[in-house]
Each structure stands twice: as C-alpha cells, then as structure tokens.
Amino acid sequence: MDSTTDGFPLDSAPAAPFLPTASTPRSSASRTIAAALRAAIVDGTLAPGAPLRQDAIARHFSVSAIPVREALRQLESEGWAKVEVHKGATVAPLSADEAREIYEIRSALESLALGLAIPRHTAESLRDVATLCEAAEREPDPSLYVARNQAFHMSLYAPAGRPQLCEMIANLHRRGERYLRLKFDFPEYKGESDHEHEALLDAVLRRDVAAAQTLVAAHLIGTGELIYRFLTEHAQTTAEPASSRKPRAKRARLSTRLPGSTPDDEPATRTQPSDSDG
C-alpha cells in the first residue's frame, strides 16, 4: 500500500498496546489517536505536508471515522494539522514565524511562573528538578529529549500554584515540540542549551528569582531566534533555483574583497544543516 496516497505511514510500525480499538470509548479513542499522530509528527514519521487521510487512519487504529475526525479537529486547533475544504487534512508546515512567536510567548509566561514558583519550592521538589535536568541533558534521542525537556521546565513551575498558567505553558510546549527537535541539527547548540539549563537550575537552587527569570527568558528567546533563522534560511535556499546558487555565492565572496564593501553587501548562500523534520 502506498503510504503517500491511500496508505498511512504508521502502518509499517510495530503494533503497540496503547492503540485504540473499535471497543475503545470514542472520546478516549480520539485523544489517543491525536496523541499518536502528534508523536509521529514530532519524530518525523509524518512530515510537513503529509496527507492525513481519515480512512487510512481509521483502518490503522481499527475505529470508525468519527473519533478520527475529532482527533484531526483537535490537532488543527493546536496547530499540528491543516484542514482544507475538498482537500482534506495534512500535517501543518513548519513556520519560522510561528516558532519564534511560540518561544517569545513562552519567555513571558515562564518568567512569570518561575518567579511565583521559586519561593514555594521545597528541598524535595528541587531534587526532582535537578534529576529531570540531568535526564534531559543526557538524553540522545530527539523524541525522548522533547519529553524530558518539557518535564524539566514544567517541574520548575509546578509549585507556583497557578494551574491555568501552567496549562497555557504546557500547551505552548506541545505546539513547539517539533521545532524543539531541530536542536539536534545543531549539536553545538544542544550543548550550549544544556549549559543554560544548568545555570538556570543553579539560580533556582540559590532562590535567586531575578537571575532565574533573566536566564529562562534569554534561553527561550535564543532558542526561538535560532529556529527562526534556520527555517527562514532553509526556505530561501529551497526556493532559490539551483542554477543560481553557485554564482550568487561566488559574487558574495568577491564583494568582500572590493574596496568599501562589507560581507553584508550581498550575503553568501550558506549550506544549511539537514532539516530532520522534512
């Protein structure tokens, strides 16, 4: 079966006990299907633009079309899927603007949550935070790192006693999961990010609210800007005709040797890291 047309990319995956069956309550089935599709988008099994065909998904999960439609509506509301009349659903494309905005909003909300949480942390909760920080730092698998990173961040804010604020932050984490995975295209940045986590943890352990808020804001804004630049430059490189790339790069190199010119006169086209999310 062709997985790009009538099939479904997960059909070749091993059967998992968590997959719903026809006897699973509809509301539970739709949530489980949405979670499975979300995970497949994060790990790249379902690439941006891939079709999400209701009939193929229903067959894969052994359910009727109703919970599939509900799952797709949920994914659309979260920004994971794009649904068009007469065209059906597809995986939403990666967006540089969306990525940057997600991290900008996270920066503001997580700074607020951290300021509320630090005075309420206990010795036990701080030990949990330290353990989760170490687990995220040592995790080599991109999909598992996403979950461990979220667990670390959310453990920082849990004592704040602001359930609505924490739910908003958790939703933004889910929206940004597949962008966070791009960190693994930048090994040097992954290491820098881990060091930033350690500095943030140290400030929290010292109960230095101002320093912790500054660090978490800078960490998130920096991540958003990095992903924004990568996606923007990747899109420009992809859109540019192959025949024009080499001469353009050559002209840019020559311009740096002309009197009065600067490297910014005409930026050279740089080779981009591989985009593992398609």
N, C-alpha and C positions, 0 to 999 in steps of 0.2 A: 504494500500500500504506500502510495506517495505521500510522505509526511508534509509536503509543501502544498498539497492541494486538498484531497479528501481525507488525508490521514491526520495524525496527531503526533507531534514529536515525542511525547511521553510513552507512546505505545511500545517502544523498544526498551523502556526502562523496566527493571525488575518489579514484580508485583510487591506492593507494600501493604501491611496490615491496616494502615490508617485510612486507606482509600475507601470512600463510601460505597455502599451497595444500594440496590433498589429498596431494601428494607430500612435504610437509614432515614430518620426523620428529615423532612425537606429542609428545614431551617439549618439543621446541623450539617446536612449534605452540602448546602450552598456555601456555608462558611469553610468547610473542609476543602471543597473544590477551589474556592478563591485562594485559600492558603497555599494549596499545591501549585496553582498557576503562578501565584506571586513568587514562590520559591524557584520555579522553573525560569521565570523572567530574571530573577536576581542572578542565578548561576549561569545564565546564557543559553540554556536549553531552548527557551523561547526568545528569539532575537527581536529587536525592534522592528516593527512592521510585519512580523509573522502573523498569519491568519489564526484567529481563534474561532474555529467552526463549531457551532453548537452541537451538531450531530456527531462529529468525531469525539468531542469532549464527553458527551453523554454516553457514547459507547464505551469509551475508555474507563469511565467511572461507574458504569452499569447503573445509570439513573435516567430519569425522564428529562425532557428538555427544560422543565420548569426550574429546578434548582440550578441548572447551568445558566439560564437567563439571569437569575437572581445573583449568581456569582459574578457574571460579567458586568452587571449593573454596579455591583459593589466595587469591582476593580476600576470601572470607569470613574466612579465618584472619587476614588483615591488617586487617580491619575495614571494608573497602570495600563489601562486599555483605552482604545479609541473606538467608538461605535458610530458608524455612519449608516444612514438610511439606504437600503438597497445594496449596501456593500458589506454589511456585517461588521464584526469586531476584529480588531488587530491589536497587537502589542503596541503601546504608545511609543513614539520615537523618543530618543534621548534628547533633552533640550538643555542647552547651555544656560539659557536664562532661568529656566525652572530650577536647575541645580544651584545656581548662585543664590536665587531668592530663598530656596529652602534653607540654606545654611545661614543666610542673613537673619531669617526669622528665628531659626534655632539659636543663633547667637544671643538675641534679645531675650528669648524665653528662658533659655538655660542659665543665663547670667542671673536672671530674677530668681529662678528656682534654687540655684546654688546658694544665693545669699540668704534665702529663707531656710535652707536645709542645714547649713553648716552648724549653726548654734544648737541644733537638735540632734546632731549625730552622737551616737554612743560609741564606746570602745568596741562593742561587738559589731555595730554597723560599719565602723571604719575598717575593721579587719575584713569584713566581706568586700568592701570597696577595693581594698588592696589586693585581695585574692582575684577578683574579677579583672582588675587592671593587668595583673601578671598573666592571666589566662589569655586576654586579648593580645598582649604583646607577643606571646609565644605561639599563637595560632597561625599556621602557614596556609591553611585552606581558606580561600576567599569567602566562600559561602558561610563557613563556621565563624570566620572573623567578623562578618557583619553582625551575627547574633551576639557574639561575645562583646563587641564594641558597644552595642546598644545596652547590653546588661550592665556594663561598667558605667556608662553615662547615667542610666536610669537609677542605679544604686546611689549615685551622688545626690540625686534629688528626692529620693523616696521619703526621707524624714521631713520634708518640707510641710507635709500635711495639706497639700493642695492637689486633690485628685483631678480636678478639671485641668489644671495647668500641666500636670504630669501626663494626662491623656493627650493633650494637644502636642506635647513634645514627642510622645510615643508615636502619634500619627505622622509627624514630620520625619521621624526616624524611618518609618515604613515607606514613606514617599521617597526618601533618599537612599534606600538600600542599594539599588542597582548602580547609583552614582558612586557610593562609597566603595563598591567593588573595584572601581577604576584605580584605587590606591595601589593595587597590585601591579599596575602597569608602570608604577614609579617606585621601584624598590628603595631608592634613596629617600623618597618622601615617606614611605611607610616607616622607616627607621626614625626619621625626624618626628613623625606623628607620635610614635611610641614614647619618645623622649618628652614630648609635650604632655602626654598623659601622665608621665612620672612627675613632671614639675607640678601639674595640676593636683595630683594626689598629695604631693608634699605640702602644698599650700592648704589643702583641706585638712590634712593631719595637724598642721600648725594652727588651724582655725583662723587663717588669715583671709577674711572674706573679700577684701578689696583685691588682693593679689589673685585669689582663685577666680574671681569674676573677670579680671583682666585677661587671665590666661585662657579661660574657656572661650571667651569672646574672640580672642586672637586666633586660637586653634580652629574654631569653626569658620570664621571669615576666611582664613588662609586656605582651608580645605575647599571652600566654595569657589574661591578665586582660581585655585589650581585646576579644578574640574572645569570651570567656565573656560579658561584659556585652552585647555586641552581639546574640549569639544568644539570650540569655535575654530581653532586652527585645523582640527581634523576635518571639519565640514568644509572649510575653504580649500584644503588640499584635495579632498574628494571631488569637489565641484569643479576645480580647475582642470582644463584639458591636459592630458598627459604630455602632448607635444609642446605645450608652452611652459612646462615646469622647469626644465633644464636651462633654457636660455634666460628665463627670468632670474633664476638663482645666480647665473653667471654675471648678468648685468649688475645684480646687487653686490656681488663680490668686487667687481671693478669699481663701483661707485665709491667704495670705501677708500680707494687709492687716489681719487680725484681731489685736487685742492679745494678746500672749503666744503667738502661733502662730509656727511656723517653716516654711520651704519644705518641710521633711521630714515635716510632719504628714500630707500626702497628696500624693505626687509627681505632677506633671503628666505626662500621656502625651506623650512626645516623638516627633516624626517621625523615623523611622529611615532611615538610608541604604539604598539599594536593595541587596538581597541577590542578587548576581550568580550565586550557586550555587543559586538556586531556593528 
